[in-house]
Amino acid sequence: MAAVGLATELLDDPEAAFPLSQFAALLDHTARTLRLPDVGIRLAKYQDISVLGAVALIANHSISVEAALDGIGRNMPYHSPGLSMRLTRDGDRAYLWITHDPSMGGAGRRHVNELAYGVALAFLRLAAQARGNDWQISFQHSSALSPARYRRAFGCAVLLDQASDVLVLPAKILDMVIDSANSELRKAAERFVRNVIRRHPLDVGNQVAALAARQLATGKCTLPVIAEQLRMPKHDLQRRLASRGLCFEDIIDGLRRARAEEYLPYTEIPLTQVADLLGYTSQSSFTRACRRWFGEPPQVLRRKNDGKPFDLQNRQ
């Protein structure tokens, strides 16, 4: 902990928090010092969803697997503003996306990713009473670990060097009923989380991004709407963002680009649906945005790659 600038006194306070980037650095330092290149995977075997605290109560007492994942996604800022989770359906498949603050780089990012997906897998298997050996995880990162090690660790197919981090599973899993569901306990836990966040608000940029990310597909992610949800006049929101060098329109544009990078490699998702998921009212608006972001329209991007995953990060 000292090597990455963390005081060991933090261990005495269960409510203590520190930047996700330092946690990633801690895992990376641990992996190198103890020669454990699979430290994130190992941690996932020791941890479970209870690490989310009150958010775990929300999940465990939701009526279904889908409701549990939605509850985790909505309340993730209580656990970590640098993490986000969302769920999409497409036909008979579901996609669970766990993403991290883009500022978190370095080798530690791999360990954090593998830890997060390992905990999510364990929860889903328990909640749905499913083996999950036909599920699939895609990771953006590369790794020196063998495919066999990943298969043993996660109990399903694991692909590396992919366009995005995502867990793909049968959509029917989401409809599974959770036997331990208790609506009163879930509501109490959600009230607790809301009160904590209200007393200790997130950075305004993270607040806007978190709210917008959950509502992007509605096409209603406007400054007045988000300002009302934050219970502040829109000019106050603009001022607070500007004081941090942020612009509302840039936040929305960044979210849309990040989502496009996730969705475009999946050719089974029609481009019209991708445009809808990004909150565009027309396909032409989405096409113009792709030209601005990546230098090419979405149809060309997909055709050039012949349905294979591709990396949009390096396109200008």
N, C-alpha and C positions, 0 to 999 in steps of 0.2 A: 504493500500500500504506500509506504514511504517513497518507493522508487517512482511512483506515478503522481506524487503530490497529495496523497490522501492521508489524513490524520487517523490513527488507529482508534481514537476516541469515538469515531463514528460507529464503531461496533457496539458501543454501549447504548446507542439510541436507535430503537427500532423504527422511528419516524424520520431518521436522518436521510438526506438526499444529496446527491452530487451529480455533476454533468454525465450524461451517457457516454460522452467521449472519453471520460476518465475511466468509466467501467470497461469500455472497450480496450483502453490502454492497459488496464489491470489484467484482463484476460490474456492479452497478447504477452505481457511481461511474464505472467504465470506459465503460459505455454512454452515460452523460450527457456525460462529458468528451470522448470521441472521437466523439460523435454517431453511435453505432452501436446502434440499438434492437434489432438482431438479434445481439448479441454472443454469447449462449449458443449460437445456431445456428451462428455462425462457428466458435466453439471446438470444437463437435462435429465439424466437418470436419477439424480438426487432430488431435483426440484419438481414441483408440480404446480398446478394453477393457483395453489394457496399463496404463492409469492405475490400475487396481485392484490392481496389483502381484501378489502371490502368489495372490490370488483369481482373477486372469486365468488363471494356470496351471491352477487347478482347473477353470475353465470350458472352456479349450481342450483339456484332456485328459479330459473327460467323454465317456461313451459316446454320448450323444444330446443334442439341443438341450434337451430337458426336464431331463435330468440336469445340464446346464451351468447352466441358470437356477436350478435348485434349489440347486446348489453356491454360486452367487453370493448367493442370498438368505440361505442359512444362515451365510455367512461375511462378509456385508456389514459387520458391526461392525468388522472388521479395517480396512476402508477408511474407514468413517465411521459412528459410532454414530447420527448424525442422519439417515441414509438407511435405507430398508428396501425390499425388493423381494419380491414374491410372485406366484405363478402360480395361476390357476384354469382349469378346463375346464368347458364347458357345451355338450354336443352336439358340433357340428362347429366350434365356436369356442373360442378360448383368450383369456384376459385377463391381461395383464401389468400389475401395479400397482406403480409406483415412487412412494413417498411420502417426505415429508421431515418433520423435526421441526416440530410445529405452531408452535413459538415463532419459527420463521424466517418473518418477514413482510416486507412492503415489496415494492418493485418488483423487487428482486433475486431474489425467489422465482421469478418468471417465467423469468428467465435460467437459473437452476439447473435448473428443470424441463425447459426446452427442451434444455439441454446433456445432461442425463441420458437423456432419451428419444432424442436424436440418436445418442448413443453406443450405446444399446441396439439401436436400429434397425440401425446399421451391423454390429454383431456378429451379429444374427439373420440378416441378409441373407447375410453371409459364411458363417456356420455351416450354414445351410440351403440355400445356393446358390439363393436365391429373390430375385426382383425386389421383391416386396412392394408393388407399386403398388395392390393391392386391399386392403391393410391400412388401419387407421384409428386415429388418435390423437385422444383427447379431452383437452382441457385445461380446468381450472377457471378459469384466468385469462382476462382480455380482453387485447386487444393492438391497437395502431395499425397493425401490419403487415397487409398485404393477404392474403386467402386464397391468391392466386396465389403470393405469396412463400413462404408455408408449404408449399404444394404442391411448389414447386421445391426447397425445402430438404429436406423429409422424403420426397419421392417417393411420397406417399400422401395420402389425405384427412385433413385436420386440422380438428377442430371446437373452437370456443372457447366460453367461458361455459357449460361443461357441469358436471354434478353432481360429477364426479370426474376425476382424471388417470388415464388407462388406455390401453394399446395393445391393440387387438383384432386378432387374426390367426387364420388357419385352424388348427384344432387339429392337423391332420396335420403341420404344421411341427415340432411338438414331438417327433415320432417319428423325425425325420431323424437319421441316424447321422453323427457327427463323425469325419472320416477321420483326424485327428491324435490321436485318443484314445490315451492311455497310462495304464493304471490305476496303475502304480507311481509315475509322476510326479504324478498327481492325489493319491494317498495321501500322498506326501511333502509336497506343498504344503499339504494339509489339516492335517498334523501341525505344520508350521511355523506356520500361522495360529493353531491352538489354543494352541501354546506362547507365542506373542506375546501373545495375549489373556489367557492365564493370568498372565503376568508383568506385564501392564499392564491390569488388569481395568477394565471399563466401570463407570460409575456404576451403583449397585445398581438404581436405578429403570429405567434403560435395559436392564440385564441381564434383569430380570423381564419387561419389556415385550417384549423381543426373543424370549425363550423362549416366552412366552405367545402371541405373535402367530403363531408357527409351529405351535402346537398347539391353537389355539382350537377348530377344528372337531372335535377329538377328544372334547370335553366333559370332559376330564380336567385342565383348567387350575386345579388347586387349590393352595392354599398348601403343603401337604406335598409335592406332586409337584414343584413348582418349587423348593422349598427343597432337596429331595434332588438335583435336577439341578445346583443351585449348590453342592452339597456343604456345606451348613450346616444346623444345627438350625432348625426353623421359627420358634422364638421369637427366634432371632438375626436371621433375615430380617425378621420383624415389627419388631424393635427398630431395625434399620438403616434400614428404610423410614420408620419413624416419626420418626427423627432428621432426615430430610429432608422432613418434612411430607407423606409419602406413605402410602397405605393400599393393600394388595394388592387388596382388592375394588374400590376406585376405579379402579385401573389396568386391571383386567379389564373393568369397566363402560365405561371410556373406549375401550378397544379395540373392544368390541362395538358401541358407538355409531358409532365411525368406520367400521367395516366395514359397518354398516347403511346409513350415508350413501352408501357406494360401491355396495352391491348393490341397494338398493331401486329406483333408477331403471331398472334393467334388467328389464323386465317378463317377459322370456323365462325368467328364473330364478324358479321357483315359490317362493312364500313359505315353504312347508315346507322347501325346500332352503336358503333364506336362514337360517331358524332353525337348521338343522343346521350350516351354515357358521359360525354365531356360537357354536356350542357349547351351544345350548339343548336340553333333553330333550323339550320340548313346544312346540307352536305357541302355546299360551296364555301361556307364560312370555315368549315373544318379543313377543306382542301387548301384554302388560302393560309390558314395557320400552319399547316404542315410544310408548305413551301417556305414560310418564314422561319420555322424552326429547323427544318432538315434540308431545305434546298430542293425538295422534290414533293410531288403530290403523293397521297397515301397509296393510290393504285400502283404507281411506279415502284414505290418502296417494296410492296408485297410481290409484285411481278418479278423484280430483280432477284429477290431472295427465294423465289419458288416455294413459298410456304415454310421455309426454314427460319428458326429464330435468328434475329439479327440485332446488332448493337447500334442504336441510334445515338448513343452518347457522344460518339466522336464525329458525327456529321455536323457540318456548319451550315 
